[in-house]
Amino acid sequence: MNKYILREPVAALQYELNSNEREIVELVRQGGRRPSFNNMRGYLHIYNDGPDLKVEQGQWVVGLGGDVGVLTMEQFNELFEPV
């Protein structure tokens, strides 16, 4: 298996309940989606216009190539460093 390094920095936000929902949804929108969201169940649920995302407290939402991924703190720290 070949290994590769990202050439450019990526946008990423760590979820904080009742604090940065709108910023995270804006990151999702930058990929061209127009999602709805709520946090009524104690996590951020992003739905409509694409796959549903469930973002738990402390997880990271990372923008990659017009899409987003959700990573645990451990996964994020394994893959990324601040610029």
N, C-alpha and C positions, 0 to 999 in steps of 0.2 A: 504494500500500500504506500502511495506517495503522500507526503505531508505538505501542506501549503500554509502560508501566512497571509492574513488580510492585508491588502495594500493601503487601505484608507481607514481612518477612524470611523466608528459606527455610533449612531445615536442610541443611548440607552438610559432608561429610568428605572429606579427601584421603587416598587409600589409601597406607599404608606397609606393605610386605610383612612378615609375622610380627609385626605390631604392633597393628593396629586392625580386624582382620577382624570380630570380634564386634560392635563398634560400628556398622560399616557394615551388617551383616546386620540389626541392630536397627532401623536407619533404614529398610531395605527392609520390615521387619515392620510398621512404623508405618503403611504403606500398606495393611495388611490381608493381606499375603502371609505364607505360612509356608514359607520356602525352606530348602534345604540349601546347604552351601557347602564348598569346599575350595580350597587354594592350592598343591597338589602340583606344578603345572606352572609355578610362578613368577609367577602372577597369581591374582587372586581370581575364582573361578568360582562364581556364584550360580545355582542351578537348582532345579527343582521348583516347583510352584504359581506359574506365571507365566512370562514370557519369561526365557530364560537371560541373564545379564549376565556380561560379561568385563571386569574392572577391572584395568588395568595399574598398575604402580608409578607414583605421582605423579598419577594421574587423580583426578577429583572425582566423588563420588556426591552428587546433589542431589535432595532431596525436593520434589516439586511436585504439589500437588493430589491426594494419595493415591497417587502414582506416583513413580518415581525415574528419573533420567537419569544417564548417565555422560558426563562432559565432560573433554577434555584441559585441561591447565593454561592454554593459550592461549584456548580457548573460555570457560573459567571467568572468567579475568581480563577478557575482553572484555564479559562480561555482568554480573558481580557485583562489589560492593565490600563490605568488612566493615562491620558495623553497630557 
